[in-house]
């Protein structure tokens, strides 16, 4: 970050933002935010995970966001809050630099005469906006983006460079869609026949709610008949595949490389770890947490934390355990026989 983009606040100003308490010098100037290990004078850091307490005593940060229990251990000024990680998340935006976008349509953009573009929207170089598309107030369409026929982008949403929004897609307000994301491509609908595969027309759309974030190179397929739906507040990481007619409930967060097969319904406030796989035509209730690499092959009807697979171990041990796993059915049958004989 150059001096041109530098942002500066007093510790007291930051405390007011997060409803925290200053221990030390409230007039201390803060110009950035960093980890305990990398922070220097003029920056603020945070301690949210007890595993990082060991770095607290040697940090060079001018201030540290932490909970009350660590206040006496901090060598510098403290900003005491109930939830340090949440406070860090809120303050991070005050040190972020996002390129501004001027309203108007770049001369190299291709915009259909029957597209509806609000005067406050920004359409960058080489973007394509097709017939009947609607771009609302303060929307930012990055360079090289494509917005298909009759799609709607609601107010204050931002598409970074090279996002593709197919026809008939509805995107809500204040969304963030990162580069390479594709919204509304055909779902994987094919029917077998003696002559090969027959493509099924994907005639539904995609509806994305408000305050949704979609990561880079994530793909969301259009519905076969009804719409694929991403509800308000959903957060999707990079390189996620969401198949046709999937519905994801409000405020669910999904980490990278997860795949969700067609027509599965995911509840509200769920968290899916990276690399998870969810089979099709399932239902997952609200407040389900899948740890990383979990494979879901049947519906989950109760909230809670779910896992599958085994953690990494030396190959020689894994090979032995894999053999034992294949023997489980035989062992179970032998136990049944032993129990039956014991009861005679």
C-alpha positions, 0 to 999 in steps of 0.5 A: 500500500503506497502513501497515497492509499494510507489510512490512519485512525486513532486507537480510540476511533477503532474502539468506537467502531467495534464497541471495544475498550482501550487499555493504554494510549487511545491517541495511538495512531494506527495505519494498518493491520497484520498478524502478531508475527508480522505487525510493526509499529503503527499497525494493529494486530489481533489474538483470536486463537489461543494457539497464537498466544505464544507470539503475543509477548514479542509482537511489535504491533502498536496495539492488539485486539484481544479478549479481556483474559489476555489484556494483562499479557499484552506488551503494547496497547490493547483493544479489548472486545468480546469477539476479537476475530469479529472485531478484526473482520470489521476493522479490516475494511477500514484498511482495505483499498478497493479500486474506485470505479467511475460511473459510465460506460467505457468506449470499448464496452458493447451494450445493446440498445435495449439494455437498461443501464442506470446512470450511476453504474460503471461498465468497464472496458470490453464488457458485453451487456446483452438485450434486455439486461438490467444494470441497477444503480451503483453496480460495477461491471469489471473489464471483460464481463459478460451479462446475458440477455434479460439478466438483472444485476441489482444495486451496489453489486460488483462483478470483478473482471471476466465474470460471465452471467448467462441469460435469465439470471437474477443477482441481488443487491450488494453482491460480490462476484470474483473473476472467472465465476460463471453464473447460469451455465447449463446444468449436467442434464443428459438422458441415455439412449442406444444412440448415445447421450441426449442433452436435456434443455436447461430452461430454468435460471439462477436466482442469487439473493442479496449480500452474497459473495461468490469466489473466483472460478466458482460455477453455479448452473442454471436449473433444468426446470425451476431455478437454482437458488442462492439465498441472502447472505451466502458466502461461496469460496473459490472453485466451487461447483453448484449443480442445477436446481440446488438451493442454498439457504441463508447465511451458509458458508462453503469453502473451496473445491466443494461440489454439490450435485443437482437438486440438493437443498442446503439449509440456513447457517451451514458451514461446509469445509473445503473439498466436501462433496454432496450427492444429488437429491438430498436435504441438509437441515439448518446449522450443519457443519461439515469438516473438510473433505466430508462426503455426504451420500444421504440426507442430514436431518439433525443439526451438528458437526459431521465428518467422513474419511480418515486423517492422514497417516503413514502409508504403511499404517493406512494400508493395514487399516484399509485391509481391516476396513474391508474385513469389517463385514466378516468380523461383524458376522462372526461377532453375531454368531458368537453373541448368538452362541453365548445366549444359548 
